[in-house]
Amino acid sequence: MNAIYHSIRAVLTLLLAAGCGVYLVRRNILHEQARRDVSLVVFHLALPCLLFSSIINAVSVEALRQWWLLPVAAGVHCGIGFLAGLLVVRLSAPQSEFRRDVIVTTAFGNGAYIPLAIVGVIAADHKALLGDSAAADGITYVSLYLVVYSAMQWLVGYPFLTQRPWRELKATHVISPPIIAATAAIVLGLIPWTKAWFCAPGAPLEIVPRAAGIIGQATVPCALLIIGANLAHSISLRTVGARALAGAALGRFVVVPVLSMIMTVALWRAGWIGSRMMFVVLALQSFMPPAMNLMIMCEILGRNKQGMAAMVFWLYLLAIPVLAGWLAVTFWLVQHAA
């Protein structure tokens, strides 16, 4: 199946790009201070711009009225992920310093970069099954899903990784630049006249999301370079521990997909999922490898950077056969579960 072939290529491409970060470290270009500086640029500028440009173009009152299930499902997926993370931590009993890492890598998958790449391939290869507008619909569905999913990563995942009690968290741990950008995009996108100012062709402020989109394109390559840079010194399983990796793999690639797939099939049979492409997008989001933003969070917080980098690296390697297998299950369900 071409979709499976291209999904494997997508993961290998990400790993190869991360290898460039290793090269830059070996050449003493991307040293520790430089890595922190790049992470701060992503956190304070590139990622907020990416979220603002993608969300403001996708969100609207009509879109939420028609596809409200997508942002709701994103919140449910996060809840399932956290419960699964707590379960696998109890089962795998990783070292105490890795328990929160296991939970967040289970809870938060790569909700944007890989799904968008795979959606384009699937839409082109399966028009007869998914429809002629599958590519455009798929991008819209992923963007609407990210309205809540991206916010949850930074509103819940980021403060959770600080390893502080919730009562001790500062406002900056919760009200972060990505959250501010996502909130602004939602508000401006839901008000018809502000949406027209920013998104209508030839509108006075159309250049704002366009410029934000250009800057936001730096998010993925910068995140990949940081992952590679933190792996430059060691990619040994000892860095993270076999128990932690096994727990994260079990949660992210088995427990979360199984529970989410059951929910997705039930919603489709109940008539709440309006198209096959929406079903595919919701299924994809359940078995993605961990979010690369987790690596950015650890770099900014200055905690367990190499451990998180090693965990992400090995989980992305495991994701190569996992994506192929779950994509095959997804397409079988698309054809038979309705």
C-alpha positions as CSV (number, residue, x, y, z in Angstrom):
1,M,0.0,0.0,0.0
2,N,1.5,3.4,-1.0
3,A,0.2,5.1,2.1
4,I,2.1,2.7,4.3
5,Y,5.2,3.1,2.1
6,H,5.1,6.9,2.3
7,S,4.4,6.9,6.1
8,I,7.6,4.9,6.6
9,R,9.4,7.3,4.4
10,A,8.0,10.3,6.4
11,V,9.4,8.9,9.7
12,L,12.8,8.1,8.1
13,T,12.9,11.6,6.7
14,L,12.3,13.1,10.2
15,L,15.1,10.9,11.7
16,L,17.5,11.8,8.9
17,A,16.8,15.5,9.5
18,A,17.4,15.0,13.2
19,G,20.8,13.6,12.2
20,C,21.8,17.0,11.0
21,G,21.6,18.2,14.6
22,V,24.2,15.5,15.5
23,Y,26.4,16.8,12.7
24,L,26.2,20.4,13.9
25,V,27.1,19.3,17.5
26,R,30.1,17.3,16.2
27,R,31.2,20.5,14.4
28,N,30.7,22.5,17.6
29,I,28.2,24.7,15.9
30,L,25.1,23.8,17.9
31,H,26.6,23.8,21.3
32,E,24.5,23.8,24.5
33,Q,23.9,27.6,24.7
34,A,23.0,27.6,21.0
35,R,20.5,24.7,21.5
36,R,18.8,26.7,24.3
37,D,18.7,29.8,22.1
38,V,17.1,27.9,19.3
39,S,14.6,26.3,21.7
40,L,13.7,29.8,23.0
41,V,13.2,31.1,19.4
42,V,10.9,28.2,18.7
43,F,9.0,28.6,22.0
44,H,8.6,32.4,21.8
45,L,8.2,33.0,18.0
46,A,8.2,30.1,15.5
47,L,5.7,27.8,17.2
48,P,3.3,30.6,18.2
49,C,3.4,31.8,14.6
50,L,2.7,28.3,13.3
51,L,-0.3,27.9,15.6
52,F,-1.6,31.4,14.8
53,S,-1.4,31.0,11.1
54,S,-2.9,27.5,10.9
55,I,-5.7,28.0,13.5
56,I,-6.9,31.4,12.3
57,N,-7.3,30.0,8.8
58,A,-9.1,26.9,9.9
59,V,-11.3,28.0,12.8
60,S,-14.7,29.7,12.3
61,V,-18.2,29.4,13.8
62,E,-19.4,27.5,10.8
63,A,-16.4,25.1,10.9
64,L,-16.9,24.4,14.6
65,R,-20.7,24.0,14.1
66,Q,-20.0,21.4,11.3
67,W,-16.9,19.7,12.7
68,W,-17.1,20.3,16.5
69,L,-16.2,16.7,17.1
70,L,-12.6,17.2,16.1
71,P,-11.5,19.6,18.9
72,V,-13.7,17.6,21.4
73,A,-12.0,14.4,20.3
74,A,-8.6,16.1,20.8
75,G,-9.4,16.7,24.4
76,V,-10.7,13.2,24.9
77,H,-7.5,11.8,23.3
78,C,-5.4,13.8,25.7
79,G,-7.4,12.4,28.6
80,I,-7.1,8.8,27.3
81,G,-3.4,9.4,26.9
82,F,-2.9,10.6,30.5
83,L,-4.8,7.7,31.9
84,A,-2.9,5.3,29.8
85,G,0.4,7.0,30.9
86,L,-0.5,6.5,34.6
87,L,-1.4,2.9,33.9
88,V,1.8,2.0,32.0
89,V,3.9,3.8,34.7
90,R,2.4,1.4,37.3
91,L,3.0,-1.6,35.0
92,S,6.6,-0.8,33.8
93,A,7.8,0.9,37.1
94,P,10.4,3.1,35.4
95,Q,13.0,5.1,37.4
96,S,11.3,8.0,39.2
97,E,13.0,10.7,37.1
98,F,11.4,9.2,33.9
99,R,7.9,8.7,35.2
100,R,6.6,12.1,34.0
101,D,8.4,11.6,30.7
102,V,6.6,8.3,30.1
103,I,3.2,9.9,30.9
104,V,3.6,12.8,28.6
105,T,5.0,10.8,25.7
106,T,2.0,8.5,26.1
107,A,-0.4,11.4,26.3
108,F,0.8,13.6,23.5
109,G,1.5,12.4,19.9
110,N,2.8,14.2,16.9
111,G,-0.6,15.8,16.1
112,A,0.6,18.1,13.2
113,Y,3.7,17.3,11.2
114,I,3.4,13.6,10.4
115,P,-0.5,13.6,10.1
116,L,-0.3,16.4,7.6
117,A,2.3,14.6,5.6
118,I,0.4,11.3,5.6
119,V,-3.0,12.9,4.9
120,G,-1.6,14.4,1.6
121,V,-0.4,11.0,0.5
122,I,-3.5,9.1,1.5
123,A,-5.8,11.7,-0.2
124,A,-3.8,11.4,-3.5
125,D,-3.7,7.6,-3.5
126,H,-7.2,6.9,-2.4
127,K,-9.5,9.4,-4.1
128,A,-12.0,6.7,-5.0
129,L,-12.4,5.7,-1.3
130,L,-12.0,9.1,0.4
131,G,-13.4,11.5,-2.2
132,D,-11.9,14.2,-4.5
133,S,-11.8,16.8,-1.7
134,A,-10.0,14.5,0.7
135,A,-6.7,16.5,0.7
136,A,-8.3,19.8,1.6
137,D,-10.7,18.2,4.0
138,G,-7.9,16.4,5.7
139,I,-5.8,19.6,6.3
140,T,-8.9,21.3,7.7
141,Y,-9.6,18.4,10.0
142,V,-6.0,18.3,11.3
143,S,-6.0,22.0,11.9
144,L,-9.3,22.0,13.8
145,Y,-8.0,19.1,15.9
146,L,-4.9,21.1,16.7
147,V,-7.1,24.0,18.1
148,V,-7.5,22.0,21.3
149,Y,-4.6,19.5,21.0
150,S,-1.8,22.1,20.8
151,A,-3.4,24.1,23.6
152,M,-3.5,21.0,25.8
153,Q,0.2,20.2,25.2
154,W,1.2,23.6,26.5
155,L,-1.6,24.1,29.0
156,V,-1.2,20.6,30.6
157,G,2.0,18.9,29.4
158,Y,4.4,21.9,29.9
159,P,3.4,22.6,33.5
160,F,3.3,18.8,34.2
161,L,7.0,18.5,33.2
162,T,8.0,21.2,35.6
163,Q,7.7,18.6,38.3
164,R,6.1,21.1,40.6
165,P,2.8,20.9,42.5
166,W,0.0,22.7,40.5
167,R,-0.4,25.2,43.3
168,E,3.2,26.2,43.0
169,L,3.1,26.9,39.2
170,K,3.7,30.4,38.0
171,A,1.5,32.1,35.4
172,T,4.4,31.7,32.9
173,H,4.2,28.0,33.2
174,V,0.6,28.0,32.0
175,I,0.1,31.2,30.0
176,S,2.9,30.5,27.5
177,P,3.5,32.1,24.1
178,P,2.0,29.1,22.2
179,I,-1.2,29.3,24.4
180,I,-1.5,33.1,23.8
181,A,-1.1,32.6,20.0
182,A,-3.6,29.8,19.9
183,T,-6.1,31.7,22.0
184,A,-5.7,34.8,19.9
185,A,-6.2,32.8,16.7
186,I,-9.4,31.2,18.0
187,V,-10.9,34.5,19.2
188,L,-10.0,36.4,16.0
189,G,-11.1,33.4,13.8
190,L,-14.5,33.0,15.5
191,I,-15.5,36.7,15.1
192,P,-16.6,37.1,11.4
193,W,-15.4,40.7,10.9
194,T,-11.9,40.0,12.4
195,K,-11.7,36.8,10.5
196,A,-12.4,38.8,7.3
197,W,-9.7,41.3,8.2
198,F,-7.0,38.6,8.6
199,C,-8.0,35.9,6.2
200,A,-10.1,37.3,3.3
201,P,-8.1,37.7,0.0
202,G,-6.7,41.2,-0.2
203,A,-7.8,42.0,3.4
204,P,-5.9,44.8,5.2
205,L,-4.3,42.4,7.7
206,E,-3.9,39.3,5.4
207,I,-0.2,39.8,5.6
208,V,-0.1,39.0,9.3
209,P,-1.0,35.3,9.1
210,R,1.0,35.0,5.9
211,A,4.1,36.3,7.6
212,A,3.4,34.2,10.6
213,G,3.1,31.2,8.4
214,I,6.5,31.9,6.9
215,I,8.1,32.1,10.3
216,G,6.2,29.1,11.6
217,Q,7.8,26.9,8.9
218,A,11.0,27.1,11.0
219,T,9.3,25.1,13.9
220,V,9.7,21.6,12.5
221,P,13.4,21.8,11.3
222,C,14.4,23.6,14.5
223,A,12.7,20.9,16.6
224,L,14.4,18.2,14.6
225,L,17.8,19.8,15.0
226,I,17.3,20.0,18.8
227,I,16.3,16.4,19.0
228,G,19.4,15.4,17.0
229,A,21.7,17.7,19.0
230,N,20.6,16.1,22.3
231,L,21.3,12.7,20.8
232,A,24.8,13.6,19.7
233,H,26.5,12.3,22.8
234,S,24.4,9.2,23.5
235,I,21.5,7.3,22.0
236,S,22.0,4.3,24.3
237,L,19.0,2.7,25.9
238,R,20.8,3.3,29.2
239,T,20.2,7.0,28.9
240,V,16.5,6.5,29.4
241,G,16.2,2.9,30.7
242,A,14.5,-0.1,29.2
243,R,11.5,0.1,31.6
244,A,10.8,3.7,30.7
245,L,11.0,3.0,27.0
246,A,8.9,-0.1,27.2
247,G,6.2,1.7,29.2
248,A,6.1,4.7,26.8
249,A,6.0,2.3,23.8
250,L,3.2,0.3,25.3
251,G,1.2,3.4,26.1
252,R,1.7,5.4,22.9
253,F,1.5,2.5,20.4
254,V,-0.8,0.0,22.0
255,V,-3.0,1.3,24.8
256,V,-3.9,4.7,23.4
257,P,-4.5,3.5,19.8
258,V,-6.7,0.6,21.0
259,L,-8.9,2.7,23.3
260,S,-9.1,5.6,20.8
261,M,-10.0,3.2,17.9
262,I,-12.8,1.7,19.9
263,M,-14.1,5.3,20.6
264,T,-13.7,6.3,16.9
265,V,-15.5,3.3,15.5
266,A,-18.4,3.8,18.1
267,L,-18.7,7.4,17.0
268,W,-18.8,6.5,13.4
269,R,-21.5,3.8,13.9
270,A,-23.5,6.4,15.9
271,G,-23.4,8.7,12.9
272,W,-21.3,11.4,14.6
273,I,-18.4,11.2,12.1
274,G,-19.4,12.7,8.8
275,S,-16.9,11.4,6.4
276,R,-14.3,8.7,5.8
277,M,-11.5,11.3,5.8
278,M,-12.6,12.5,9.2
279,F,-12.4,8.9,10.5
280,V,-8.9,8.5,9.0
281,V,-7.7,11.8,10.7
282,L,-9.1,10.8,14.1
283,A,-7.5,7.3,13.7
284,L,-4.2,8.8,12.7
285,Q,-4.0,11.0,15.7
286,S,-4.2,8.0,18.1
287,F,-1.1,6.2,17.0
288,M,1.4,8.9,16.1
289,P,4.9,8.9,17.7
290,P,5.5,11.4,20.5
291,A,5.1,15.2,20.0
292,M,8.4,16.9,19.1
293,N,7.3,19.8,21.2
294,L,8.1,17.7,24.3
295,M,11.8,18.0,23.4
296,I,11.4,21.8,23.2
297,M,9.7,21.8,26.6
298,C,12.6,19.8,28.2
299,E,15.2,22.1,26.6
300,I,13.4,25.2,27.9
301,L,12.9,23.7,31.4
302,G,16.5,22.4,31.5
303,R,15.4,19.0,32.8
304,N,16.2,15.5,31.6
305,K,17.0,16.7,28.0
306,Q,19.1,13.7,26.9
307,G,16.7,11.3,28.5
308,M,13.7,12.8,26.7
309,A,15.7,13.0,23.4
310,A,16.7,9.3,23.7
311,M,13.1,8.3,24.5
312,V,11.8,10.3,21.5
313,F,14.5,8.9,19.2
314,W,13.8,5.2,20.1
315,L,10.0,5.7,19.9
316,Y,10.4,7.2,16.4
317,L,12.4,4.2,15.3
318,L,9.6,1.9,16.7
319,A,7.1,4.1,14.9
320,I,8.2,2.9,11.5
321,P,6.6,-0.6,11.7
322,V,3.9,0.7,14.0
323,L,2.6,3.3,11.5
324,A,2.5,0.7,8.8
325,G,0.5,-1.7,10.9
326,W,-2.0,0.8,12.3
327,L,-2.5,2.4,8.9
328,A,-3.5,-1.1,7.6
329,V,-6.0,-1.5,10.4
330,T,-7.3,2.0,9.8
331,F,-8.1,1.3,6.1
332,W,-9.6,-2.0,6.9
333,L,-11.9,-0.2,9.4
334,V,-12.7,2.5,6.8
335,Q,-14.0,-0.2,4.5
336,H,-15.7,-2.4,7.0
337,A,-16.6,-0.6,10.2
338,A,-19.3,1.7,8.9
